[in-house]
Amino acid sequence: MITPLELEKLEFEKHMGGYKRTSVDDWFTVIKGDYEAIYKENIALKDKISVLEELIAKYKAMEDTMQSSILLAQQTGENAISAAKQEADLIISRARQQADAAENDAKQERQKLLEQSEKIKHDLNVFAAKNISLLKSQIEILNQINSDCLNSRVDQEETD
């Protein structure tokens, strides 16, 4: 293949006021062959570039698809995390409500038991007071009977 430097140094033999035709034709054949080789190589390189550009476009499309998939996966993950947090918050809220309701029920039950306890204490005090009063009156009756018995013995002994 002829280099640009060789073309610059190219000289043709002169013949009758012009260049020798065979010399020019020989060089033209060489240049034509080189040009044809360069032309074919250029077409092959353009085809190769076209194939590579198609591959690049294909890979770029795949990259875009992968990026979209990654973004979608990331958004899906974030949505799942958000939904899980909301569900957890809801579960915690319900649990707190149930705990508060249970606590309120327990307080009400405790209050009822305290009231029943106070009523039972009161009833026991009334019962004890009535029994004490009853026992005191029976003691008085027994004392009276005892006293009557003693007096009647004394009266009998005096009469005897």
C-alpha positions, 0 to 999 in steps of 0.5 A, spaced: 500 500 500 502 506 498 503 511 503 502 519 503 509 520 503 510 516 497 505 519 493 508 526 495 515 523 492 512 520 486 515 522 480 514 520 473 519 519 467 518 525 462 517 523 455 516 528 449 514 534 453 509 529 457 510 523 462 511 516 460 504 513 459 506 506 462 509 509 468 503 513 469 499 507 468 503 503 472 502 507 478 495 508 477 494 501 477 498 501 484 494 507 486 487 503 484 489 497 487 490 501 494 484 505 493 480 499 492 483 495 498 482 502 502 475 502 500 473 495 501 476 496 508 472 502 509 466 498 507 468 493 512 469 498 518 462 501 516 459 495 517 463 493 523 461 500 526 454 499 524 454 492 528 457 495 534 452 501 534 447 496 534 450 492 540 451 498 543 444 500 542 441 493 545 446 494 551 443 501 552 436 498 552 438 492 556 441 497 561 435 502 561 431 496 562 435 494 568 435 501 571 428 501 571 427 494 574 432 496 579 428 502 580 421 498 580 424 493 585 427 499 590 420 502 590 417 496 591 421 494 597 420 501 600 412 500 599 413 494 602 417 497 608 412 502 608 406 498 608 409 493 614 411 499 618 403 502 617 401 495 619 406 494 625 403 501 627 396 499 626 397 492 630 401 496 636 395 501 636 390 496 637 394 492 642 394 499 646 387 500 645 386 492 648 391 493 653 387 500 655 380 497 655 383 491 659 386 496 664 379 499 664 375 493 665 380 491 671 379 498 674 372 497 674 372 490 677 377 492 682 372 498 684 366 493 684 370 488 689 372 494 693 365 496 694 363 489 695 368 489 700 366 495 704 358 493 703 361 486 706 365 490 712 359 494 713 354 488 713 359 484 718 359 490 723 351 491 723 351 483 724 356 484 730 353 489 733 346 486 733 349 479 735 353 483 741 346 487 743 343 480 742 348 477 747 348 483 752 340 482 752 341 475 753 346 476 758 342 481 762 336 476 762 341 470 764 343 475 770 336 477 771 334 469 772 340 468 776 339 474 780 331 471 781 334 464 782 338 467 788 333 471 791 328 466 791 333 461 794 334 467 799 327 468 800 326 460 801 332 460 806 329 465 810 322 462 810 325 455 812 
